[in-house]
Amino acid sequence: MTGYTQHAKQTRKERLTQITSILDALIEDSSVPRNVRARMIDARAKLSGEEAESDLATALSSAIYALDEISNDINLPTHARTMIWNLLSELEGLKQEVIQET
């Protein structure tokens, strides 16, 4: 099954749940610096808070911006950076879908 057809079968809510669970794993990773984990918590809150329910495109943009800044942090371990890049890719795709529907 290709990535596209897999995404087509998943709902937005399922994809957001998957993204936030990966963020949770990174937040719990003790090799990630504390200040970076705090910024990840903020990014996660943007995806699961009231903003996400009222204006998903804006919430996604805010989370993308926050995670992009985190990915450039010099103290971020390589494995965490790779996971964040993957999350950014997922979020960008989800944002494009939301924008196309409006």
N, CA, C and O atoms as a DFTB+ gen file, in Angstrom:
408 C
 N C O
     1  1       0.843      -1.169       0.000
     2  2       0.000       0.000       0.000
     3  2       0.892       1.237       0.000
     4  3       1.815       1.329       0.810
     5  1       0.642       2.157      -0.864
     6  2       1.460       3.366      -0.929
     7  2       1.100       4.306       0.203
     8  3       0.045       4.170       0.823
     9  1       1.981       5.262       0.470
    10  2       1.743       6.238       1.524
    11  2       0.488       7.049       1.268
    12  3      -0.253       7.365       2.200
    13  1       0.245       7.386       0.014
    14  2      -0.917       8.209      -0.306
    15  2      -2.215       7.484       0.000
    16  3      -3.108       8.055       0.625
    17  1      -2.336       6.232      -0.432
    18  2      -3.576       5.509      -0.186
    19  2      -3.746       5.218       1.296
    20  3      -4.872       5.166       1.791
    21  1      -2.657       5.029       1.998
    22  2      -2.746       4.821       3.437
    23  2      -3.300       6.082       4.101
    24  3      -4.157       5.993       4.979
    25  1      -2.808       7.268       3.681
    26  2      -3.285       8.523       4.243
    27  2      -4.746       8.758       3.883
    28  3      -5.501       9.302       4.689
    29  1      -5.152       8.355       2.687
    30  2      -6.522       8.563       2.264
    31  2      -7.481       7.778       3.153
    32  3      -8.619       8.198       3.364
    33  1      -7.031       6.649       3.668
    34  2      -7.885       5.810       4.500
    35  2      -7.906       6.267       5.949
    36  3      -8.820       5.899       6.687
    37  1      -6.931       7.054       6.380
    38  2      -6.901       7.547       7.740
    39  2      -7.638       8.879       7.825
    40  3      -7.525       9.715       6.929
    41  1      -8.371       9.068       8.872
    42  2      -9.032      10.351       9.067
    43  2      -8.021      11.359       9.586
    44  3      -6.934      11.002      10.040
    45  1      -8.397      12.602       9.511
    46  2      -7.526      13.655      10.030
    47  2      -7.248      13.453      11.508
    48  3      -6.121      13.613      11.976
    49  1      -8.295      13.100      12.228
    50  2      -8.140      12.903      13.670
    51  2      -7.158      11.775      13.966
    52  3      -6.347      11.889      14.886
    53  1      -7.220      10.693      13.204
    54  2      -6.275       9.585      13.395
    55  2      -4.855      10.030      13.107
    56  3      -3.927       9.664      13.828
    57  1      -4.679      10.817      12.057
    58  2      -3.340      11.303      11.710
    59  2      -2.807      12.232      12.792
    60  3      -1.636      12.145      13.163
    61  1      -3.665      13.131      13.305
    62  2      -3.233      14.025      14.379
    63  2      -2.890      13.236      15.640
    64  3      -1.937      13.570      16.345
    65  1      -3.658      12.201      15.922
    66  2      -3.380      11.352      17.080
    67  2      -2.025      10.672      16.922
    68  3      -1.248      10.590      17.873
    69  1      -1.751      10.189      15.724
    70  2      -0.462       9.546      15.453
    71  2       0.688      10.549      15.608
    72  3       1.724      10.224      16.188
    73  1       0.504      11.749      15.095
    74  2       1.533      12.789      15.189
    75  2       1.775      13.159      16.646
    76  3       2.925      13.269      17.073
    77  1       0.705      13.354      17.414
    78  2       0.886      13.733      18.815
    79  2       1.494      12.604      19.640
    80  3       2.208      12.860      20.610
    81  1       1.218      11.362      19.263
    82  2       1.839      10.255      20.007
    83  2       3.345      10.199      19.741
    84  3       4.120       9.865      20.637
    85  1       3.756      10.520      18.531
    86  2       5.197      10.576      18.232
    87  2       5.833      11.741      18.989
    88  3       6.934      11.616      19.523
    89  1       5.133      12.870      19.030
    90  2       5.631      14.004      19.811
    91  2       5.743      13.631      21.283
    92  3       6.711      14.008      21.945
    93  1       4.766      12.896      21.802
    94  2       4.825      12.457      23.196
    95  2       6.061      11.594      23.452
    96  3       6.715      11.722      24.487
    97  1       6.369      10.720      22.505
    98  2       7.551       9.870      22.650
    99  2       8.824      10.720      22.699
   100  3       9.733      10.439      23.480
   101  1       8.881      11.750      21.869
   102  2      10.039      12.641      21.883
   103  2      10.112      13.437      23.184
   104  3      11.195      13.672      23.720
   105  1       8.952      13.845      23.682
   106  2       8.912      14.607      24.933
   107  2       9.417      13.756      26.091
   108  3      10.050      14.270      27.014
   109  1       9.141      12.471      26.046
   110  2       9.567      11.567      27.113
   111  2      11.005      11.072      26.938
   112  3      11.546      10.432      27.840
   113  1      11.626      11.354      25.807
   114  2      12.991      10.918      25.526
   115  2      13.979      11.745      26.348
   116  3      14.097      12.956      26.156
   117  1      14.680      11.090      27.254
   118  2      15.598      11.810      28.141
   119  2      16.855      12.320      27.435
   120  3      17.594      13.125      28.001
   121  1      17.106      11.863      26.210
   122  2      18.280      12.363      25.487
   123  2      18.003      13.723      24.829
   124  3      18.926      14.393      24.367
   125  1      16.735      14.119      24.793
   126  2      16.362      15.426      24.242
   127  2      16.481      16.447      25.373
   128  3      15.947      16.226      26.460
   129  1      17.173      17.559      25.131
   130  2      17.342      18.571      26.185
   131  2      16.003      19.079      26.723
   132  3      15.011      19.143      25.998
   133  1      15.997      19.432      27.983
   134  2      14.781      19.865      28.671
   135  2      14.126      21.071      28.005
   136  3      12.904      21.119      27.870
   137  1      14.938      22.048      27.588
   138  2      14.360      23.243      26.959
   139  2      13.696      22.896      25.624
   140  3      12.694      23.509      25.257
   141  1      14.233      21.943      24.911
   142  2      13.650      21.509      23.637
   143  2      12.355      20.749      23.905
   144  3      11.375      20.913      23.178
   145  1      12.349      19.926      24.936
   146  2      11.122      19.189      25.289
   147  2      10.004      20.151      25.667
   148  3       8.839      19.910      25.349
   149  1      10.355      21.239      26.345
   150  2       9.343      22.237      26.719
   151  2       8.722      22.869      25.472
   152  3       7.515      23.108      25.426
   153  1       9.548      23.135      24.470
   154  2       9.013      23.711      23.222
   155  2       8.174      22.689      22.459
   156  3       7.223      23.056      21.770
   157  1       8.526      21.406      22.580
   158  2       7.716      20.353      21.958
   159  2       6.345      20.257      22.628
   160  3       5.337      20.012      21.965
   161  1       6.319      20.449      23.934
   162  2       5.047      20.437      24.661
   163  2       4.155      21.562      24.150
   164  3       2.950      21.376      23.982
   165  1       4.746      22.727      23.904
   166  2       3.978      23.853      23.346
   167  2       3.437      23.518      21.961
   168  3       2.280      23.812      21.656
   169  1       4.267      22.906      21.124
   170  2       3.829      22.531      19.776
   171  2       2.697      21.510      19.843
   172  3       1.737      21.586      19.078
   173  1       2.818      20.561      20.760
   174  2       1.772      19.550      20.927
   175  2       0.467      20.201      21.382
   176  3      -0.612      19.823      20.925
   177  1       0.568      21.169      22.273
   178  2      -0.622      21.866      22.769
   179  2      -1.348      22.595      21.637
   180  3      -2.575      22.691      21.640
   181  1      -0.603      23.095      20.692
   182  2      -1.217      23.783      19.550
   183  2      -2.049      22.815      18.704
   184  3      -3.050      23.204      18.101
   185  1      -1.624      21.562      18.671
   186  2      -2.325      20.562      17.870
   187  2      -3.524      19.955      18.587
   188  3      -4.416      19.401      17.945
   189  1      -3.550      20.055      19.897
   190  2      -4.641      19.409      20.621
   191  2      -5.512      20.390      21.398
   192  3      -6.435      19.977      22.099
   193  1      -5.230      21.662      21.279
   194  2      -5.989      22.659      22.032
   195  2      -7.212      23.165      21.289
   196  3      -7.614      22.622      20.260
   197  1      -7.785      24.214      21.841
   198  2      -8.982      24.816      21.257
   199  2      -8.712      25.373      19.866
   200  3      -9.585      25.337      18.999
   201  1      -7.508      25.888      19.653
   202  2      -7.154      26.448      18.349
   203  2      -7.298      25.393      17.256
   204  3      -7.757      25.698      16.155
   205  1      -6.910      24.160      17.554
   206  2      -6.997      23.086      16.567
   207  2      -8.449      22.783      16.224
   208  3      -8.755      22.425      15.086
   209  1      -9.336      22.922      17.188
   210  2     -10.736      22.645      16.936
   211  2     -11.415      23.767      16.158
   212  3     -12.278      23.508      15.319
   213  1     -11.029      25.014      16.433
   214  2     -11.693      26.138      15.771
   215  2     -11.080      26.475      14.416
   216  3     -11.806      26.793      13.475
   217  1      -9.759      26.410      14.304
   218  2      -9.092      26.742      13.045
   219  2      -7.886      25.823      12.876
   220  3      -6.772      26.147      13.288
   221  1      -8.136      24.670      12.262
   222  2      -7.100      23.644      12.145
   223  2      -5.907      24.117      11.319
   224  3      -4.764      23.809      11.656
   225  1      -6.155      24.859      10.248
   226  2      -5.048      25.320       9.393
   227  2      -4.088      26.212      10.174
   228  3      -2.871      26.096      10.024
   229  1      -4.624      27.095      11.002
   230  2      -3.781      27.981      11.807
   231  2      -3.021      27.190      12.862
   232  3      -1.843      27.447      13.110
   233  1      -3.695      26.227      13.482
   234  2      -3.038      25.390      14.489
   235  2      -1.899      24.595      13.862
   236  3      -0.820      24.482      14.442
   237  1      -2.142      24.051      12.687
   238  2      -1.092      23.301      11.985
   239  2       0.079      24.203      11.639
   240  3       1.235      23.816      11.808
   241  1      -0.213      25.409      11.155
   242  2       0.855      26.364      10.810
   243  2       1.692      26.713      12.038
   244  3       2.919      26.776      11.965
   245  1       1.021      26.939      13.163
   246  2       1.739      27.268      14.403
   247  2       2.637      26.115      14.844
   248  3       3.783      26.330      15.238
   249  1       2.114      24.893      14.776
   250  2       2.905      23.727      15.164
   251  2       4.078      23.514      14.209
   252  3       5.181      23.175      14.638
   253  1       3.835      23.714      12.917
   254  2       4.901      23.568      11.922
   255  2       6.011      24.576      12.197
   256  3       7.192      24.230      12.165
   257  1       5.636      25.810      12.465
   258  2       6.628      26.848      12.752
   259  2       7.449      26.477      13.990
   260  3       8.675      26.586      13.983
   261  1       6.766      26.037      15.051
   262  2       7.455      25.684      16.294
   263  2       8.404      24.505      16.081
   264  3       9.545      24.534      16.542
   265  1       7.937      23.471      15.386
   266  2       8.777      22.294      15.155
   267  2       9.939      22.607      14.210
   268  3      11.019      22.032      14.344
   269  1       9.723      23.502      13.272
   270  2      10.809      23.894      12.376
   271  2      11.919      24.578      13.165
   272  3      13.101      24.320      12.935
   273  1      11.539      25.444      14.088
   274  2      12.546      26.094      14.933
   275  2      13.287      25.064      15.791
   276  3      14.506      25.135      15.949
   277  1      12.539      24.117      16.335
   278  2      13.149      23.069      17.159
   279  2      14.142      22.246      16.336
   280  3      15.210      21.883      16.828
   281  1      13.788      21.954      15.088
   282  2      14.659      21.111      14.253
   283  2      16.005      21.776      13.971
   284  3      16.967      21.101      13.605
   285  1      16.074      23.083      14.139
   286  2      17.328      23.798      13.906
   287  2      18.160      23.975      15.174
   288  3      19.239      24.567      15.130
   289  1      17.669      23.470      16.290
   290  2      18.387      23.585      17.560
   291  2      19.648      22.720      17.508
   292  3      19.584      21.532      17.191
   293  1      20.762      23.313      17.813
   294  2      22.049      22.614      17.726
   295  2      22.159      21.477      18.750
   296  3      22.920      20.532      18.541
   297  1      21.419      21.559      19.837
   298  2      21.499      20.550      20.896
   299  2      20.593      19.351      20.666
   300  3      20.603      18.410      21.459
   301  1      19.821      19.370      19.608
   302  2      18.868      18.298      19.338
   303  2      19.602      17.057      18.828
   304  3      20.374      17.150      17.874
   305  1      19.373      15.901      19.447
   306  2      20.009      14.663      18.960
   307  2      19.546      14.337      17.534
   308  3      18.434      14.681      17.134
   309  1      20.397      13.685      16.801
   310  2      20.128      13.383      15.391
   311  2      18.850      12.577      15.204
   312  3      18.065      12.867      14.301
   313  1      18.631      11.570      16.045
   314  2      17.427      10.743      15.874
   315  2      16.152      11.567      16.093
   316  3      15.145      11.346      15.421
   317  1      16.202      12.508      17.027
   318  2      15.039      13.359      17.292
   319  2      14.813      14.324      16.135
   320  3      13.671      14.595      15.762
   321  1      15.892      14.838      15.570
   322  2      15.780      15.755      14.432
   323  2      15.108      15.049      13.249
   324  3      14.247      15.619      12.581
   325  1      15.512      13.812      13.005
   326  2      14.927      13.039      11.906
   327  2      13.432      12.815      12.142
   328  3      12.629      12.931      11.216
   329  1      13.066      12.495      13.376
   330  2      11.649      12.295      13.697
   331  2      10.861      13.591      13.520
   332  3       9.725      13.566      13.046
   333  1      11.448      14.703      13.892
   334  2      10.773      15.993      13.738
   335  2      10.601      16.323      12.261
   336  3       9.553      16.833      11.865
   337  1      11.604      16.044      11.445
   338  2      11.457      16.284      10.001
   339  2      10.306      15.448       9.435
   340  3       9.541      15.922       8.595
   341  1      10.190      14.205       9.899
   342  2       9.080      13.360       9.450
   343  2       7.740      13.939       9.897
   344  3       6.775      13.943       9.133
   345  1       7.687      14.427      11.135
   346  2       6.463      15.055      11.625
   347  2       6.126      16.297      10.813
   348  3       4.962      16.536      10.488
   349  1       7.138      17.083      10.487
   350  2       6.908      18.281       9.677
   351  2       6.315      17.929       8.317
   352  3       5.418      18.611       7.823
   353  1       6.816      16.878       7.732
   354  2       6.296      16.429       6.446
   355  2       4.824      16.038       6.559
   356  3       4.007      16.422       5.723
   357  1       4.495      15.278       7.594
   358  2       3.100      14.872       7.826
   359  2       2.205      16.082       8.055
   360  3       1.110      16.167       7.499
   361  1       2.679      17.024       8.881
   362  2       1.884      18.210       9.176
   363  2       1.671      19.075       7.943
   364  3       0.581      19.607       7.735
   365  1       2.705      19.215       7.127
   366  2       2.575      19.999       5.887
   367  2       1.527      19.377       4.963
   368  3       0.704      20.084       4.382
   369  1       1.564      18.048       4.834
   370  2       0.582      17.364       3.997
   371  2      -0.827      17.539       4.520
   372  3      -1.760      17.769       3.750
   373  1      -0.982      17.433       5.815
   374  2      -2.289      17.612       6.435
   375  2      -2.784      19.039       6.252
   376  3      -3.964      19.265       5.984
   377  1      -1.887      19.991       6.396
   378  2      -2.251      21.404       6.215
   379  2      -2.720      21.656       4.788
   380  3      -3.702      22.368       4.578
   381  1      -2.036      21.086       3.811
   382  2      -2.438      21.266       2.402
   383  2      -3.830      20.705       2.158
   384  3      -4.617      21.295       1.418
   385  1      -4.139      19.571       2.773
   386  2      -5.474      18.989       2.626
   387  2      -6.537      19.922       3.208
   388  3      -7.590      20.127       2.604
   389  1      -6.255      20.479       4.377
   390  2      -7.214      21.376       5.027
   391  2      -7.422      22.625       4.180
   392  3      -8.553      23.082       4.013
   393  1      -6.350      23.172       3.653
   394  2      -6.447      24.382       2.830
   395  2      -7.230      24.110       1.550
   396  3      -8.033      24.942       1.127
   397  1      -7.005      22.963       0.935
   398  2      -7.703      22.633      -0.306
   399  2      -9.209      22.472      -0.101
   400  3      -9.997      22.732      -1.010
   401  1      -9.598      22.045       1.086
   402  2     -11.022      21.857       1.362
   403  2     -11.741      23.176       1.594
   404  3     -12.958      23.252       1.422
   405  1     -11.013      24.213       1.981
   406  2     -11.675      25.474       2.253
   407  2     -11.768      26.343       1.049
   408  3     -12.305      27.448       1.126
